[in-house]
Amino acid sequence: MKWKCGVCGYIHDGDNPPEKCPKCGAPKEKFEKLTDDAARLIEKSRFTNLLHHKLAALLDEVTAISDKGIADNLDPACVDIFKKAKAEAFIISQMTKAEIQGHIGKGKWG
Protein backbone atom coordinates (compact mmCIF):
# COMPACT_ATOMS: atom_id res chain seq x y z
CA MET A 1 0.00 0.00 0.00
CA LYS A 2 1.04 3.55 -0.60
CA TRP A 3 -0.04 6.60 1.35
CA LYS A 4 0.33 10.23 0.31
CA CYS A 5 0.70 13.16 2.69
CA GLY A 6 -1.97 15.72 1.84
CA VAL A 7 0.26 18.53 3.08
CA CYS A 8 3.59 17.97 1.31
CA GLY A 9 3.02 15.03 -1.07
CA TYR A 10 5.42 12.61 0.66
CA ILE A 11 4.74 8.99 -0.38
CA HIS A 12 4.85 6.33 2.33
CA ASP A 13 5.02 2.59 1.62
CA GLY A 14 3.34 0.38 4.21
CA ASP A 15 0.14 -1.15 5.49
CA ASN A 16 -0.65 2.01 7.48
CA PRO A 17 0.34 5.65 7.26
CA PRO A 18 3.12 6.81 9.60
CA GLU A 19 2.19 8.51 12.87
CA LYS A 20 3.56 11.73 11.40
CA CYS A 21 4.99 12.67 8.03
CA PRO A 22 8.79 12.28 7.99
CA LYS A 23 9.07 15.30 5.70
CA CYS A 24 6.68 17.92 7.09
CA GLY A 25 5.51 16.47 10.42
CA ALA A 26 1.81 16.36 9.50
CA PRO A 27 -0.24 13.85 11.55
CA LYS A 28 -1.27 10.52 10.06
CA GLU A 29 -4.81 11.83 9.53
CA LYS A 30 -3.41 13.97 6.70
CA PHE A 31 -2.39 10.86 4.74
CA GLU A 32 -4.65 9.39 2.09
CA LYS A 33 -4.41 5.86 0.76
CA LEU A 34 -3.57 5.89 -2.93
CA THR A 35 -5.66 3.90 -5.35
CA ASP A 36 -4.16 0.71 -6.70
CA ASP A 37 -3.70 2.36 -10.10
CA ALA A 38 -1.88 5.37 -8.61
CA ALA A 39 0.32 3.09 -6.49
CA ARG A 40 1.23 0.95 -9.52
CA LEU A 41 2.09 4.06 -11.54
CA ILE A 42 4.42 5.29 -8.81
CA GLU A 43 6.06 1.90 -8.40
CA LYS A 44 6.58 1.51 -12.14
CA SER A 45 8.01 5.00 -12.52
CA ARG A 46 10.49 4.76 -9.64
CA PHE A 47 12.89 2.70 -11.78
CA THR A 48 12.78 5.12 -14.70
CA ASN A 49 13.18 8.14 -12.43
CA LEU A 50 16.24 6.52 -10.87
CA LEU A 51 17.68 6.01 -14.36
CA HIS A 52 17.09 9.68 -15.16
CA HIS A 53 18.99 10.69 -12.01
CA LYS A 54 21.88 8.40 -12.90
CA LEU A 55 21.94 9.79 -16.43
CA ALA A 56 22.05 13.35 -15.08
CA ALA A 57 25.02 12.44 -12.87
CA LEU A 58 26.87 10.92 -15.82
CA LEU A 59 26.16 14.00 -17.92
CA ASP A 60 27.72 16.12 -15.16
CA GLU A 61 30.83 13.93 -15.51
CA VAL A 62 30.82 14.42 -19.30
CA THR A 63 30.71 18.17 -18.73
CA ALA A 64 33.60 18.06 -16.24
CA ILE A 65 35.72 15.88 -18.56
CA SER A 66 34.91 18.14 -21.48
CA ASP A 67 35.99 21.21 -19.53
CA LYS A 68 39.34 19.54 -18.82
CA GLY A 69 39.76 18.62 -22.48
CA ILE A 70 38.95 22.16 -23.58
CA ALA A 71 41.42 23.57 -21.07
CA ASP A 72 44.10 21.09 -22.17
CA ASN A 73 43.78 22.53 -25.70
CA LEU A 74 45.90 19.84 -27.38
CA ASP A 75 44.68 20.65 -30.88
CA PRO A 76 41.58 22.12 -32.59
CA ALA A 77 40.06 18.71 -33.42
CA CYS A 78 40.25 17.58 -29.78
CA VAL A 79 38.85 20.86 -28.49
CA ASP A 80 36.00 20.60 -31.01
CA ILE A 81 35.06 17.12 -29.74
CA PHE A 82 35.08 18.28 -26.12
CA LYS A 83 32.99 21.36 -26.95
CA LYS A 84 30.44 19.22 -28.80
CA ALA A 85 30.29 16.72 -25.95
CA LYS A 86 29.73 19.52 -23.44
CA ALA A 87 26.98 21.10 -25.55
CA GLU A 88 25.15 17.78 -26.07
CA ALA A 89 25.48 16.88 -22.38
CA PHE A 90 23.80 20.17 -21.50
CA ILE A 91 20.91 19.58 -23.92
CA ILE A 92 20.28 16.01 -22.74
CA SER A 93 20.56 17.11 -19.10
CA GLN A 94 17.87 19.74 -19.67
CA MET A 95 15.68 17.16 -21.43
CA THR A 96 16.07 14.80 -18.47
CA LYS A 97 15.08 17.55 -16.01
CA ALA A 98 12.00 18.35 -18.10
CA GLU A 99 11.05 14.67 -18.21
CA ILE A 100 11.34 14.33 -14.43
CA GLN A 101 9.26 17.49 -14.00
CA GLY A 102 6.62 15.94 -16.26
CA HIS A 103 6.65 12.75 -14.21
CA ILE A 104 6.08 14.72 -11.03
CA GLY A 105 3.16 16.57 -12.61
CA LYS A 106 1.56 13.28 -13.70
CA GLY A 107 1.94 11.56 -10.33
CA LYS A 108 4.77 9.34 -11.59
CA TRP A 109 6.89 10.04 -8.57
CA GLY A 110 7.24 8.94 -4.99
Secondary structure as a PSIPRED ss2 file (coil, helix, strand):
# PSIPRED VFORMAT (PSIPRED V4.0)

   1 M C   1.000  0.000  0.000
   2 K E   0.000  0.000  1.000
   3 W E   0.000  0.000  1.000
   4 K E   0.000  0.000  1.000
   5 C E   0.000  0.000  1.000
   6 G C   1.000  0.000  0.000
   7 V C   1.000  0.000  0.000
   8 C C   1.000  0.000  0.000
   9 G C   1.000  0.000  0.000
  10 Y C   1.000  0.000  0.000
  11 I E   0.000  0.000  1.000
  12 H E   0.000  0.000  1.000
  13 D E   0.000  0.000  1.000
  14 G C   1.000  0.000  0.000
  15 D C   1.000  0.000  0.000
  16 N C   1.000  0.000  0.000
  17 P C   1.000  0.000  0.000
  18 P C   1.000  0.000  0.000
  19 E C   1.000  0.000  0.000
  20 K E   0.000  0.000  1.000
  21 C C   1.000  0.000  0.000
  22 P C   1.000  0.000  0.000
  23 K C   1.000  0.000  0.000
  24 C C   1.000  0.000  0.000
  25 G C   1.000  0.000  0.000
  26 A C   1.000  0.000  0.000
  27 P E   0.000  0.000  1.000
  28 K H   0.000  1.000  0.000
  29 E H   0.000  1.000  0.000
  30 K H   0.000  1.000  0.000
  31 F E   0.000  0.000  1.000
  32 E E   0.000  0.000  1.000
  33 K E   0.000  0.000  1.000
  34 L C   1.000  0.000  0.000
  35 T C   1.000  0.000  0.000
  36 D H   0.000  1.000  0.000
  37 D H   0.000  1.000  0.000
  38 A H   0.000  1.000  0.000
  39 A H   0.000  1.000  0.000
  40 R H   0.000  1.000  0.000
  41 L H   0.000  1.000  0.000
  42 I H   0.000  1.000  0.000
  43 E H   0.000  1.000  0.000
  44 K H   0.000  1.000  0.000
  45 S H   0.000  1.000  0.000
  46 R H   0.000  1.000  0.000
  47 F H   0.000  1.000  0.000
  48 T H   0.000  1.000  0.000
  49 N H   0.000  1.000  0.000
  50 L H   0.000  1.000  0.000
  51 L H   0.000  1.000  0.000
  52 H H   0.000  1.000  0.000
  53 H H   0.000  1.000  0.000
  54 K H   0.000  1.000  0.000
  55 L H   0.000  1.000  0.000
  56 A H   0.000  1.000  0.000
  57 A H   0.000  1.000  0.000
  58 L H   0.000  1.000  0.000
  59 L H   0.000  1.000  0.000
  60 D H   0.000  1.000  0.000
  61 E H   0.000  1.000  0.000
  62 V H   0.000  1.000  0.000
  63 T H   0.000  1.000  0.000
  64 A H   0.000  1.000  0.000
  65 I H   0.000  1.000  0.000
  66 S H   0.000  1.000  0.000
  67 D H   0.000  1.000  0.000
  68 K H   0.000  1.000  0.000
  69 G H   0.000  1.000  0.000
  70 I H   0.000  1.000  0.000
  71 A H   0.000  1.000  0.000
  72 D H   0.000  1.000  0.000
  73 N C   1.000  0.000  0.000
  74 L C   1.000  0.000  0.000
  75 D C   1.000  0.000  0.000
  76 P H   0.000  1.000  0.000
  77 A H   0.000  1.000  0.000
  78 C H   0.000  1.000  0.000
  79 V H   0.000  1.000  0.000
  80 D H   0.000  1.000  0.000
  81 I H   0.000  1.000  0.000
  82 F H   0.000  1.000  0.000
  83 K H   0.000  1.000  0.000
  84 K H   0.000  1.000  0.000
  85 A H   0.000  1.000  0.000
  86 K H   0.000  1.000  0.000
  87 A H   0.000  1.000  0.000
  88 E H   0.000  1.000  0.000
  89 A H   0.000  1.000  0.000
  90 F H   0.000  1.000  0.000
  91 I H   0.000  1.000  0.000
  92 I H   0.000  1.000  0.000
  93 S H   0.000  1.000  0.000
  94 Q H   0.000  1.000  0.000
  95 M H   0.000  1.000  0.000
  96 T H   0.000  1.000  0.000
  97 K H   0.000  1.000  0.000
  98 A H   0.000  1.000  0.000
  99 E H   0.000  1.000  0.000
 100 I H   0.000  1.000  0.000
 101 Q H   0.000  1.000  0.000
 102 G H   0.000  1.000  0.000
 103 H H   0.000  1.000  0.000
 104 I H   0.000  1.000  0.000
 105 G H   0.000  1.000  0.000
 106 K C   1.000  0.000  0.000
 107 G C   1.000  0.000  0.000
 108 K C   1.000  0.000  0.000
 109 W C   1.000  0.000  0.000
 110 G C   1.000  0.000  0.000
